[in-house]
Amino acid sequence: MTEVPIQDRYRNRLLGIITALLLIGALRIGYTVVMPIAFAAIIVAALWPLKRGLSRYMPSWLAYMLTLLALVAILGAFAAAVYLSVGQVIGALASQWDRLQAGYDHLARWASTRGVPLSGTIDRQRVMVLVQMLASSVYGFVTYVGFIGIVVMLGLPEVPRLRRKLYELFEGGARRDMLSVGEEISGQVRRYLGTTLATSILTGVASSLWSWMTGLELALVWGILNFLLNFIPVIGNIVGIIPPVIFAFVQFGGWHMPALVFVGFVILQMTISNVVYPLMQGKQLSLSPLAIIIAMTFWSWVWGIAGALIAVPLTAAIAIICSQFDRSRWISKLLSA
């Protein structure tokens, strides 16, 4: 076997880096088109077994319609939950502003006695603008839900056709490898989404119950918020603690009840994330924790909130694809646990 000259190896590596940078730039620029397609592909992978299972007991067109109805119900519930939780938080923040300011004044006085100077007032306009900017980014993603639903509706009937085309394009071992990779990716996506959905429901119910037990207002909102944020690994679990604890300071004053709310939410999140989730997930996605955090950071930078939601299945799919080729197998090993 002829050894590749060193200058050619350097050239190939440089071309690979340039190609990767161009691809990343294209992903960012093509957000409005590429993101919905990628999101829709993940949803199709999750819904296809439902359509295939229904087709065994009824005509294919009826199974397709029922699958689409399930999709509409899921996306509609997701959009309604986002609008309800974000709107309730903004409304509560605006209505309780005087109590928030009083709590901050008390904190500023306490800090100043210990040599930590804090401003005695909060710029309400600046805070509300920041909150509204965060809400608008969330709403901006939700507006894509309709487009994603249309892509899914058009993509579901194409699954068997795509399988036939791949079967015709490749032969022998290449055909088997291609089909097995597709099956493995779709299986990983389904198992990941199923496990995440189950733990998200558990997190939402537990958050609402703990809020209700401590007397914290908007218990249902905190449950919905933590249910949604649980779909964002690691970061979502941390962010989900902050709003109810801040609101506890506003509602109760002092620090005893907010501390109790904080401790309860921390125990809840740690138990579900570090005990329940790994037990349910098993070895379905063998991504290392560091790889998940890096993937979350990268895809959030590329596609914002949408990228954070699908960072794990996208990275798992990349790892599976890279494991099929000798030159890229090191990437799969680097990402795996």
C-alpha positions, 0 to 999 in steps of 0.5 A, a space after each residue: 500500500 502506497 504511503 500518502 506524502 506528508 504534504 498531501 496529508 496536511 493538504 487533506 486535513 486543511 481541506 477537511 477543516 475548511 469544509 467543516 467551517 463552510 458546513 457550519 456556516 451553511 447550517 447557521 445561514 440556512 437556519 430557516 430551512 435546514 433546522 425545520 427539516 432536521 427537526 422534522 426528520 427526528 419527528 418522522 423517526 419517532 412517529 413512523 413506528 406508530 404509523 407502521 403499527 396502525 397499518 397492521 390493523 387498518 388501511 394505510 390511509 387511515 393509519 396515516 391520518 391517525 398518525 397526523 392527528 397524533 402529530 397535530 395534538 402533540 405539537 399543539 400541546 407543546 405550543 400551548 404549554 410554551 405560550 402558557 408558561 412563558 406568558 404566566 411568568 411574564 405576567 406574574 413578574 409584572 404584577 409582583 414587581 413591587 414585592 420583587 423590588 422590596 426583596 431586592 432592597 432587603 438583599 442589597 442592605 444585607 449585602 452592604 453590611 457584609 461589604 458587598 455593595 449592590 445597587 438599591 434599585 432594579 431597572 424595571 424597563 431593562 429587566 422586562 426588555 431582557 425577559 421579553 427578548 428571551 420570550 420572543 426567541 422562544 416564541 420565534 421557535 414555536 412559530 416554526 412548529 407549523 412549518 415543521 408539522 407540514 414537513 413531517 406530513 410530507 415526509 411520512 409517506 416518503 419513508 417507504 419510498 426512500 427505503 426502496 430507493 436506497 435498496 435500489 442504489 446500493 448492492 450487497 454489503 453496502 445496502 445492508 450497512 446503509 439500511 442498518 445505519 438508518 434503522 439504528 439511528 431511528 431506533 436511537 432517536 425513538 428510545 431517546 425521545 421516549 425516555 426523555 418524554 417519560 422523565 419530563 412528565 415525571 419532572 413536571 408532575 413532581 415540580 408541580 407537587 412540590 410547589 403546591 406542597 410548599 404553597 408556591 403560587 403558579 404551581 402548574 406553571 412551574 410544572 409545565 416549565 420544568 417539563 419543557 426544560 427537561 427536553 434540554 439536557 443538563 442546562 434545562 435542569 439547572 435553568 428550571 430551578 431558577 424561576 420558581 426560586 426567584 418567585 419564592 423570594 417575591 412571594 414569601 420574602 425572607 430566605 427560609 421558604 425560598 431555601 426550602 423551595 430551592 433544596 426541594 427542586 435541587 433534590 428533585 432534579 438530581 434524583 431524576 437526572 442522575 438516578 431515574 434517567 440513567 436507569 431508564 436510558 440504560 446504554 441507549 445513547 452511549 454519549 459521554 457527559 462531556 460530549 453532551 455538554 459540548 453538543 448542547 453548546 455547539 447546536 445552541 450556537 448554531 440553531 438556538 433553542 431548537 438546536 438545544 432540543 435536538 442536540 443529543 439525537 443529532 450528535 448520536 446520529 453523527 456518532 453512528 455514521 462516523 463509526 461506519 468509516 475507518 477515517 472517521 471512527 475516531 470521532 465516534 470513539 471520542 463522542 462515546 462514553 
